[in-house]
């Protein structure tokens, strides 16, 4: 993987993670780096899911793939926020 590929994955992860975080109601007390990691994982899984369903490559913007990615990011943010909030006691 090149430096450009890593940088692109970080940017896409940030965007997908932030959109997933916006979808989840309430306040999520997780750090930005964890949001990026969730976004990167959701982007990869969303792409794999879209390809498995057969909608990974379409003419124009792959809206269904993006919806899969954001949905998975929202699920990931909700799960991580639940586990992260329980692990760290906030005073």
Biopython code that builds the backbone (N, CA, C, O; Angstrom):
import numpy as np
from Bio.PDB.StructureBuilder import StructureBuilder

atoms = [
    (1, "UNK", "N", (0.851, -1.170, 0.000)),
    (1, "UNK", "CA", (0.000, 0.000, 0.000)),
    (1, "UNK", "C", (0.900, 1.238, 0.000)),
    (1, "UNK", "O", (1.881, 1.302, 0.742)),
    (2, "UNK", "N", (0.563, 2.202, -0.825)),
    (2, "UNK", "CA", (1.364, 3.414, -0.943)),
    (2, "UNK", "C", (0.947, 4.434, 0.115)),
    (2, "UNK", "O", (-0.063, 4.259, 0.796)),
    (3, "UNK", "N", (1.724, 5.482, 0.240)),
    (3, "UNK", "CA", (1.403, 6.562, 1.169)),
    (3, "UNK", "C", (0.079, 7.218, 0.771)),
    (3, "UNK", "O", (-0.732, 7.573, 1.627)),
    (4, "UNK", "N", (-0.123, 7.370, -0.517)),
    (4, "UNK", "CA", (-1.379, 7.945, -1.010)),
    (4, "UNK", "C", (-2.560, 7.056, -0.640)),
    (4, "UNK", "O", (-3.614, 7.559, -0.251)),
    (5, "UNK", "N", (-2.396, 5.755, -0.757)),
    (5, "UNK", "CA", (-3.457, 4.820, -0.392)),
    (5, "UNK", "C", (-3.790, 4.881, 1.086)),
    (5, "UNK", "O", (-4.960, 4.830, 1.464)),
    (6, "UNK", "N", (-2.773, 4.990, 1.922)),
    (6, "UNK", "CA", (-2.992, 5.102, 3.363)),
    (6, "UNK", "C", (-3.705, 6.408, 3.689)),
    (6, "UNK", "O", (-4.647, 6.425, 4.481)),
    (7, "UNK", "N", (-3.258, 7.496, 3.080)),
    (7, "UNK", "CA", (-3.872, 8.802, 3.305)),
    (7, "UNK", "C", (-5.330, 8.797, 2.846)),
    (7, "UNK", "O", (-6.201, 9.336, 3.529)),
    (8, "UNK", "N", (-5.588, 8.198, 1.708)),
    (8, "UNK", "CA", (-6.954, 8.108, 1.185)),
    (8, "UNK", "C", (-7.833, 7.272, 2.115)),
    (8, "UNK", "O", (-8.979, 7.639, 2.374)),
    (9, "UNK", "N", (-7.308, 6.156, 2.619)),
    (9, "UNK", "CA", (-8.068, 5.315, 3.548)),
    (9, "UNK", "C", (-8.404, 6.083, 4.822)),
    (9, "UNK", "O", (-9.501, 5.937, 5.360)),
    (10, "UNK", "N", (-7.472, 6.900, 5.310)),
    (10, "UNK", "CA", (-7.740, 7.703, 6.504)),
    (10, "UNK", "C", (-8.837, 8.735, 6.255)),
    (10, "UNK", "O", (-9.715, 8.924, 7.097)),
    (11, "UNK", "N", (-8.790, 9.395, 5.114)),
    (11, "UNK", "CA", (-9.802, 10.401, 4.783)),
    (11, "UNK", "C", (-11.169, 9.744, 4.610)),
    (11, "UNK", "O", (-12.162, 10.219, 5.160)),
    (12, "UNK", "N", (-11.221, 8.662, 3.851)),
    (12, "UNK", "CA", (-12.491, 7.949, 3.647)),
    (12, "UNK", "C", (-13.010, 7.425, 4.982)),
    (12, "UNK", "O", (-14.206, 7.511, 5.261)),
    (13, "UNK", "N", (-12.120, 6.883, 5.805)),
    (13, "UNK", "CA", (-12.518, 6.391, 7.128)),
    (13, "UNK", "C", (-13.076, 7.486, 8.004)),
    (13, "UNK", "O", (-14.050, 7.272, 8.727)),
    (14, "UNK", "N", (-12.468, 8.661, 7.949)),
    (14, "UNK", "CA", (-12.960, 9.795, 8.728)),
    (14, "UNK", "C", (-14.354, 10.206, 8.264)),
    (14, "UNK", "O", (-15.241, 10.447, 9.083)),
    (15, "UNK", "N", (-14.541, 10.283, 6.963)),
    (15, "UNK", "CA", (-15.837, 10.699, 6.419)),
    (15, "UNK", "C", (-16.915, 9.665, 6.728)),
    (15, "UNK", "O", (-17.985, 10.019, 7.223)),
    (16, "UNK", "N", (-16.645, 8.399, 6.444)),
    (16, "UNK", "CA", (-17.626, 7.340, 6.690)),
    (16, "UNK", "C", (-17.905, 7.224, 8.188)),
    (16, "UNK", "O", (-19.059, 7.070, 8.589)),
    (17, "UNK", "N", (-16.865, 7.294, 9.015)),
    (17, "UNK", "CA", (-17.054, 7.229, 10.468)),
    (17, "UNK", "C", (-17.873, 8.395, 10.989)),
    (17, "UNK", "O", (-18.749, 8.213, 11.834)),
    (18, "UNK", "N", (-17.593, 9.605, 10.484)),
    (18, "UNK", "CA", (-18.347, 10.787, 10.920)),
    (18, "UNK", "C", (-19.809, 10.688, 10.494)),
    (18, "UNK", "O", (-20.702, 11.036, 11.266)),
    (19, "UNK", "N", (-20.059, 10.221, 9.282)),
    (19, "UNK", "CA", (-21.447, 10.053, 8.828)),
    (19, "UNK", "C", (-22.162, 8.982, 9.647)),
    (19, "UNK", "O", (-23.332, 9.135, 9.998)),
    (20, "UNK", "N", (-21.453, 7.909, 9.944)),
    (20, "UNK", "CA", (-22.036, 6.865, 10.798)),
    (20, "UNK", "C", (-22.323, 7.389, 12.188)),
    (20, "UNK", "O", (-23.328, 7.022, 12.797)),
    (21, "UNK", "N", (-21.450, 8.244, 12.695)),
    (21, "UNK", "CA", (-21.638, 8.839, 14.017)),
    (21, "UNK", "C", (-22.839, 9.785, 14.036)),
    (21, "UNK", "O", (-23.547, 9.879, 15.038)),
    (22, "UNK", "N", (-23.064, 10.482, 12.921)),
    (22, "UNK", "CA", (-24.219, 11.372, 12.822)),
    (22, "UNK", "C", (-25.539, 10.605, 12.808)),
    (22, "UNK", "O", (-26.558, 11.106, 13.283)),
    (23, "UNK", "N", (-25.517, 9.393, 12.262)),
    (23, "UNK", "CA", (-26.730, 8.585, 12.167)),
    (23, "UNK", "C", (-27.152, 8.060, 13.540)),
    (23, "UNK", "O", (-28.344, 7.923, 13.816)),
    (24, "UNK", "N", (-26.176, 7.767, 14.396)),
    (24, "UNK", "CA", (-26.470, 7.203, 15.715)),
    (24, "UNK", "C", (-26.986, 8.316, 16.629)),
    (24, "UNK", "O", (-26.318, 9.338, 16.785)),
    (25, "UNK", "N", (-28.165, 8.132, 17.236)),
    (25, "UNK", "CA", (-28.693, 9.184, 18.109)),
    (25, "UNK", "C", (-27.926, 9.266, 19.431)),
    (25, "UNK", "O", (-27.346, 8.282, 19.890)),
    (26, "UNK", "N", (-27.935, 10.445, 20.026)),
    (26, "UNK", "CA", (-27.283, 10.640, 21.317)),
    (26, "UNK", "C", (-25.818, 10.994, 21.169)),
    (26, "UNK", "O", (-25.293, 11.132, 20.063)),
    (27, "UNK", "N", (-25.168, 11.137, 22.325)),
    (27, "UNK", "CA", (-23.751, 11.503, 22.348)),
    (27, "UNK", "C", (-22.903, 10.235, 22.444)),
    (27, "UNK", "O", (-23.148, 9.368, 23.282)),
    (28, "UNK", "N", (-21.916, 10.148, 21.583)),
    (28, "UNK", "CA", (-20.979, 9.032, 21.639)),
    (28, "UNK", "C", (-19.657, 9.566, 22.179)),
    (28, "UNK", "O", (-19.027, 10.431, 21.570)),
    (29, "UNK", "N", (-19.253, 9.050, 23.307)),
    (29, "UNK", "CA", (-18.019, 9.529, 23.919)),
    (29, "UNK", "C", (-16.844, 8.629, 23.532)),
    (29, "UNK", "O", (-16.237, 7.972, 24.377)),
    (30, "UNK", "N", (-16.544, 8.619, 22.233)),
    (30, "UNK", "CA", (-15.392, 7.876, 21.741)),
    (30, "UNK", "C", (-14.467, 8.864, 21.045)),
    (30, "UNK", "O", (-14.926, 9.849, 20.466)),
    (31, "UNK", "N", (-13.166, 8.603, 21.101)),
    (31, "UNK", "CA", (-12.221, 9.533, 20.472)),
    (31, "UNK", "C", (-12.290, 9.481, 18.944)),
    (31, "UNK", "O", (-12.793, 8.521, 18.360)),
    (32, "UNK", "N", (-11.776, 10.529, 18.320)),
    (32, "UNK", "CA", (-11.818, 10.647, 16.854)),
    (32, "UNK", "C", (-11.030, 9.527, 16.182)),
    (32, "UNK", "O", (-11.421, 9.055, 15.114)),
    (33, "UNK", "N", (-9.931, 9.097, 16.789)),
    (33, "UNK", "CA", (-9.140, 8.031, 16.163)),
    (33, "UNK", "C", (-9.955, 6.740, 16.094)),
    (33, "UNK", "O", (-9.816, 5.970, 15.144)),
    (34, "UNK", "N", (-10.801, 6.503, 17.094)),
    (34, "UNK", "CA", (-11.621, 5.298, 17.089)),
    (34, "UNK", "C", (-12.747, 5.417, 16.059)),
    (34, "UNK", "O", (-13.142, 4.425, 15.446)),
    (35, "UNK", "N", (-13.256, 6.633, 15.874)),
    (35, "UNK", "CA", (-14.247, 6.876, 14.825)),
    (35, "UNK", "C", (-13.642, 6.602, 13.449)),
    (35, "UNK", "O", (-14.300, 6.023, 12.584)),
    (36, "UNK", "N", (-12.395, 7.015, 13.245)),
    (36, "UNK", "CA", (-11.711, 6.774, 11.969)),
    (36, "UNK", "C", (-11.517, 5.277, 11.737)),
    (36, "UNK", "O", (-11.747, 4.779, 10.635)),
    (37, "UNK", "N", (-11.095, 4.566, 12.780)),
    (37, "UNK", "CA", (-10.886, 3.118, 12.648)),
    (37, "UNK", "C", (-12.199, 2.422, 12.303)),
    (37, "UNK", "O", (-12.235, 1.564, 11.422)),
    (38, "UNK", "N", (-13.281, 2.791, 12.997)),
    (38, "UNK", "CA", (-14.594, 2.212, 12.696)),
    (38, "UNK", "C", (-14.987, 2.537, 11.260)),
    (38, "UNK", "O", (-15.521, 1.681, 10.554)),
    (39, "UNK", "N", (-14.727, 3.773, 10.823)),
    (39, "UNK", "CA", (-15.059, 4.178, 9.454)),
    (39, "UNK", "C", (-14.279, 3.400, 8.406)),
    (39, "UNK", "O", (-14.834, 3.012, 7.378)),
    (40, "UNK", "N", (-13.003, 3.172, 8.660)),
    (40, "UNK", "CA", (-12.177, 2.411, 7.710)),
    (40, "UNK", "C", (-12.682, 0.971, 7.604)),
    (40, "UNK", "O", (-12.831, 0.435, 6.505)),
    (41, "UNK", "N", (-12.942, 0.354, 8.753)),
    (41, "UNK", "CA", (-13.441, -1.021, 8.754)),
    (41, "UNK", "C", (-14.808, -1.090, 8.059)),
    (41, "UNK", "O", (-15.068, -2.003, 7.277)),
    (42, "UNK", "N", (-15.674, -0.117, 8.353)),
    (42, "UNK", "CA", (-17.005, -0.090, 7.728)),
    (42, "UNK", "C", (-16.901, 0.126, 6.223)),
    (42, "UNK", "O", (-17.683, -0.445, 5.463)),
    (43, "UNK", "N", (-15.944, 0.946, 5.782)),
    (43, "UNK", "CA", (-15.774, 1.171, 4.347)),
    (43, "UNK", "C", (-15.375, -0.122, 3.639)),
    (43, "UNK", "O", (-15.913, -0.446, 2.580)),
    (44, "UNK", "N", (-14.430, -0.860, 4.225)),
    (44, "UNK", "CA", (-14.010, -2.128, 3.622)),
    (44, "UNK", "C", (-15.145, -3.155, 3.635)),
    (44, "UNK", "O", (-15.397, -3.821, 2.631)),
    (45, "UNK", "N", (-15.831, -3.279, 4.785)),
    (45, "UNK", "CA", (-16.921, -4.249, 4.886)),
    (45, "UNK", "C", (-18.104, -3.863, 3.994)),
    (45, "UNK", "O", (-18.739, -4.732, 3.396)),
    (46, "UNK", "N", (-18.400, -2.578, 3.905)),
    (46, "UNK", "CA", (-19.489, -2.115, 3.045)),
    (46, "UNK", "C", (-19.219, -2.389, 1.582)),
    (46, "UNK", "O", (-20.121, -2.771, 0.836)),
    (47, "UNK", "N", (-17.975, -2.194, 1.173)),
    (47, "UNK", "CA", (-17.592, -2.505, -0.210)),
    (47, "UNK", "C", (-17.705, -4.002, -0.479)),
    (47, "UNK", "O", (-18.212, -4.409, -1.525)),
    (48, "UNK", "N", (-17.235, -4.819, 0.459)),
    (48, "UNK", "CA", (-17.322, -6.270, 0.296)),
    (48, "UNK", "C", (-18.783, -6.722, 0.241)),
    (48, "UNK", "O", (-19.141, -7.585, -0.561)),
    (49, "UNK", "N", (-19.621, -6.137, 1.095)),
    (49, "UNK", "CA", (-21.046, -6.482, 1.106)),
    (49, "UNK", "C", (-21.719, -6.069, -0.204)),
    (49, "UNK", "O", (-22.515, -6.826, -0.761)),
    (50, "UNK", "N", (-21.401, -4.876, -0.692)),
    (50, "UNK", "CA", (-21.977, -4.411, -1.960)),
    (50, "UNK", "C", (-21.546, -5.311, -3.115)),
    (50, "UNK", "O", (-22.355, -5.620, -3.991)),
    (51, "UNK", "N", (-20.290, -5.732, -3.127)),
    (51, "UNK", "CA", (-19.821, -6.644, -4.172)),
    (51, "UNK", "C", (-20.488, -8.004, -4.061)),
    (51, "UNK", "O", (-20.804, -8.625, -5.076)),
    (52, "UNK", "N", (-20.707, -8.476, -2.829)),
    (52, "UNK", "CA", (-21.348, -9.778, -2.633)),
    (52, "UNK", "C", (-22.803, -9.762, -3.101)),
    (52, "UNK", "O", (-23.310, -10.760, -3.614)),
    (53, "UNK", "N", (-23.464, -8.628, -2.921)),
    (53, "UNK", "CA", (-24.858, -8.501, -3.338)),
    (53, "UNK", "C", (-24.968, -8.229, -4.829)),
    (53, "UNK", "O", (-26.010, -8.470, -5.439)),
    (54, "UNK", "N", (-23.880, -7.722, -5.416)),
    (54, "UNK", "CA", (-23.874, -7.462, -6.851)),
    (54, "UNK", "C", (-24.115, -6.014, -7.228)),
    (54, "UNK", "O", (-24.408, -5.720, -8.387)),
    (55, "UNK", "N", (-23.996, -5.098, -6.268)),
    (55, "UNK", "CA", (-24.212, -3.674, -6.559)),
    (55, "UNK", "C", (-22.952, -2.858, -6.298)),
    (55, "UNK", "O", (-23.023, -1.640, -6.137)),
    (56, "UNK", "N", (-21.800, -3.520, -6.255)),
    (56, "UNK", "CA", (-20.545, -2.835, -5.956)),
    (56, "UNK", "C", (-20.059, -1.943, -7.073)),
    (56, "UNK", "O", (-19.389, -0.943, -6.816)),
    (57, "UNK", "N", (-20.378, -2.280, -8.302)),
    (57, "UNK", "CA", (-19.938, -1.489, -9.436)),
    (57, "UNK", "C", (-21.156, -1.129, -10.270)),
    (57, "UNK", "O", (-21.776, -1.984, -10.904)),
    (58, "UNK", "N", (-21.481, 0.147, -10.254)),
    (58, "UNK", "CA", (-22.608, 0.637, -11.042)),
    (58, "UNK", "C", (-22.150, 1.853, -11.831)),
    (58, "UNK", "O", (-21.068, 2.388, -11.587)),
    (59, "UNK", "N", (-22.954, 2.279, -12.756)),
    (59, "UNK", "CA", (-22.629, 3.481, -13.521)),
    (59, "UNK", "C", (-22.843, 4.700, -12.628)),
    (59, "UNK", "O", (-23.904, 4.853, -12.023)),
    (60, "UNK", "N", (-21.849, 5.554, -12.549)),
    (60, "UNK", "CA", (-21.962, 6.750, -11.716)),
    (60, "UNK", "C", (-21.550, 6.466, -10.279)),
    (60, "UNK", "O", (-20.692, 5.624, -10.015)),
    (61, "UNK", "N", (-22.175, 7.181, -9.364)),
    (61, "UNK", "CA", (-21.859, 7.039, -7.948)),
    (61, "UNK", "C", (-22.526, 5.783, -7.402)),
    (61, "UNK", "O", (-23.694, 5.515, -7.683)),
    (62, "UNK", "N", (-21.778, 5.025, -6.627)),
    (62, "UNK", "CA", (-22.304, 3.783, -6.042)),
    (62, "UNK", "C", (-23.039, 4.116, -4.742)),
    (62, "UNK", "O", (-22.509, 3.910, -3.650)),
    (63, "UNK", "N", (-24.263, 4.632, -4.871)),
    (63, "UNK", "CA", (-25.019, 5.079, -3.706)),
    (63, "UNK", "C", (-25.347, 3.942, -2.762)),
    (63, "UNK", "O", (-25.301, 4.122, -1.545)),
    (64, "UNK", "N", (-25.676, 2.782, -3.291)),
    (64, "UNK", "CA", (-26.024, 1.643, -2.432)),
    (64, "UNK", "C", (-24.806, 1.224, -1.623)),
    (64, "UNK", "O", (-24.932, 0.894, -0.444)),
    (65, "UNK", "N", (-23.636, 1.233, -2.236)),
    (65, "UNK", "CA", (-22.409, 0.901, -1.521)),
    (65, "UNK", "C", (-22.156, 1.908, -0.399)),
    (65, "UNK", "O", (-21.771, 1.526, 0.706)),
    (66, "UNK", "N", (-22.370, 3.177, -0.679)),
    (66, "UNK", "CA", (-22.165, 4.211, 0.337)),
    (66, "UNK", "C", (-23.156, 4.039, 1.483)),
    (66, "UNK", "O", (-22.795, 4.222, 2.646)),
    (67, "UNK", "N", (-24.390, 3.693, 1.168)),
    (67, "UNK", "CA", (-25.393, 3.456, 2.209)),
    (67, "UNK", "C", (-24.991, 2.262, 3.072)),
    (67, "UNK", "O", (-25.138, 2.306, 4.294)),
    (68, "UNK", "N", (-24.486, 1.199, 2.450)),
    (68, "UNK", "CA", (-23.985, 0.049, 3.210)),
    (68, "UNK", "C", (-22.857, 0.483, 4.146)),
    (68, "UNK", "O", (-22.842, 0.103, 5.317)),
    (69, "UNK", "N", (-21.921, 1.271, 3.635)),
    (69, "UNK", "CA", (-20.776, 1.705, 4.431)),
    (69, "UNK", "C", (-21.216, 2.558, 5.619)),
    (69, "UNK", "O", (-20.745, 2.356, 6.738)),
    (70, "UNK", "N", (-22.115, 3.506, 5.379)),
    (70, "UNK", "CA", (-22.579, 4.375, 6.461)),
    (70, "UNK", "C", (-23.396, 3.582, 7.481)),
    (70, "UNK", "O", (-23.272, 3.803, 8.686)),
    (71, "UNK", "N", (-24.219, 2.669, 7.004)),
    (71, "UNK", "CA", (-24.995, 1.823, 7.921)),
    (71, "UNK", "C", (-24.101, 0.975, 8.806)),
    (71, "UNK", "O", (-24.328, 0.869, 10.012)),
    (72, "UNK", "N", (-23.083, 0.372, 8.206)),
    (72, "UNK", "CA", (-22.142, -0.426, 8.994)),
    (72, "UNK", "C", (-21.342, 0.446, 9.949)),
    (72, "UNK", "O", (-21.032, 0.023, 11.063)),
    (73, "UNK", "N", (-21.003, 1.663, 9.523)),
    (73, "UNK", "CA", (-20.285, 2.585, 10.414)),
    (73, "UNK", "C", (-21.172, 2.974, 11.591)),
    (73, "UNK", "O", (-20.690, 3.067, 12.719)),
    (74, "UNK", "N", (-22.459, 3.202, 11.346)),
    (74, "UNK", "CA", (-23.375, 3.546, 12.430)),
    (74, "UNK", "C", (-23.480, 2.398, 13.436)),
    (74, "UNK", "O", (-23.461, 2.621, 14.646)),
    (75, "UNK", "N", (-23.588, 1.188, 12.932)),
    (75, "UNK", "CA", (-23.634, 0.014, 13.813)),
    (75, "UNK", "C", (-22.325, -0.093, 14.595)),
    (75, "UNK", "O", (-22.332, -0.337, 15.802)),
    (76, "UNK", "N", (-21.206, 0.090, 13.899)),
    (76, "UNK", "CA", (-19.899, 0.021, 14.555)),
    (76, "UNK", "C", (-19.718, 1.096, 15.611)),
    (76, "UNK", "O", (-19.213, 0.816, 16.698)),
    (77, "UNK", "N", (-20.121, 2.318, 15.309)),
    (77, "UNK", "CA", (-20.001, 3.414, 16.283)),
    (77, "UNK", "C", (-20.869, 3.125, 17.503)),
    (77, "UNK", "O", (-20.432, 3.335, 18.634)),
    (78, "UNK", "N", (-22.082, 2.650, 17.287)),
    (78, "UNK", "CA", (-22.963, 2.337, 18.410)),
    (78, "UNK", "C", (-22.369, 1.237, 19.296)),
    (78, "UNK", "O", (-22.399, 1.336, 20.522)),
    (79, "UNK", "N", (-21.834, 0.195, 18.668)),
    (79, "UNK", "CA", (-21.232, -0.900, 19.439)),
    (79, "UNK", "C", (-19.985, -0.438, 20.189)),
    (79, "UNK", "O", (-19.822, -0.724, 21.375)),
    (80, "UNK", "N", (-19.114, 0.272, 19.492)),
    (80, "UNK", "CA", (-17.872, 0.726, 20.110)),
    (80, "UNK", "C", (-18.156, 1.729, 21.223)),
    (80, "UNK", "O", (-17.511, 1.688, 22.270)),
    (81, "UNK", "N", (-19.110, 2.624, 21.008)),
    (81, "UNK", "CA", (-19.455, 3.607, 22.044)),
    (81, "UNK", "C", (-19.997, 2.902, 23.286)),
    (81, "UNK", "O", (-19.715, 3.317, 24.410)),
    (82, "UNK", "N", (-20.767, 1.848, 23.086)),
    (82, "UNK", "CA", (-21.275, 1.085, 24.224)),
    (82, "UNK", "C", (-20.170, 0.408, 25.000)),
    (82, "UNK", "O", (-20.154, 0.467, 26.230)),
    (83, "UNK", "N", (-19.247, -0.230, 24.310)),
    (83, "UNK", "CA", (-18.137, -0.906, 24.983)),
    (83, "UNK", "C", (-17.135, 0.081, 25.557)),
    (83, "UNK", "O", (-16.641, -0.111, 26.668)),
    (84, "UNK", "N", (-16.834, 1.130, 24.817)),
    (84, "UNK", "CA", (-15.838, 2.115, 25.254)),
    (84, "UNK", "C", (-16.349, 2.882, 26.463)),
    (84, "UNK", "O", (-15.580, 3.187, 27.375)),
    (85, "UNK", "N", (-17.636, 3.198, 26.479)),
    (85, "UNK", "CA", (-18.217, 3.929, 27.604)),
    (85, "UNK", "C", (-18.225, 3.110, 28.878)),
    (85, "UNK", "O", (-18.056, 3.659, 29.967)),
    (86, "UNK", "N", (-18.418, 1.810, 28.761)),
    (86, "UNK", "CA", (-18.414, 0.940, 29.937)),
    (86, "UNK", "C", (-17.021, 0.720, 30.479)),
    (86, "UNK", "O", (-16.823, 0.568, 31.684)),
    (87, "UNK", "N", (-16.048, 0.704, 29.568)),
    (87, "UNK", "CA", (-14.677, 0.421, 29.978)),
    (87, "UNK", "C", (-14.042, 1.605, 30.695)),
    (87, "UNK", "O", (-13.278, 1.419, 31.642)),
    (88, "UNK", "N", (-14.349, 2.812, 30.256)),
    (88, "UNK", "CA", (-13.768, 4.017, 30.839)),
    (88, "UNK", "C", (-14.798, 4.702, 31.725)),
    (88, "UNK", "O", (-15.894, 5.041, 31.277)),
    (89, "UNK", "N", (-14.441, 4.898, 32.967)),
    (89, "UNK", "CA", (-15.330, 5.581, 33.898)),
    (89, "UNK", "C", (-15.080, 7.064, 33.794)),
    (89, "UNK", "O", (-13.965, 7.529, 34.026)),
    (90, "UNK", "N", (-16.120, 7.818, 33.442)),
    (90, "UNK", "CA", (-16.006, 9.265, 33.317)),
    (90, "UNK", "C", (-16.547, 9.906, 34.592)),
    (90, "UNK", "O", (-17.641, 9.572, 35.046)),
    (91, "UNK", "N", (-15.786, 10.815, 35.156)),
    (91, "UNK", "CA", (-16.218, 11.469, 36.403)),
    (91, "UNK", "C", (-16.679, 12.854, 36.160)),
    (91, "UNK", "O", (-17.076, 13.546, 37.097)),
]
sb = StructureBuilder()
sb.init_structure("model")
sb.init_model(0)
sb.init_chain("A")
sb.init_seg("    ")
for serial, (resi, resn, name, xyz) in enumerate(atoms, 1):
    if name == "N":
        sb.init_residue(resn, " ", resi, " ")
    sb.init_atom(name, np.array(xyz, "f"), 0.0, 1.0, " ", f" {name:<3s}", serial, name[0])
structure = sb.get_structure()
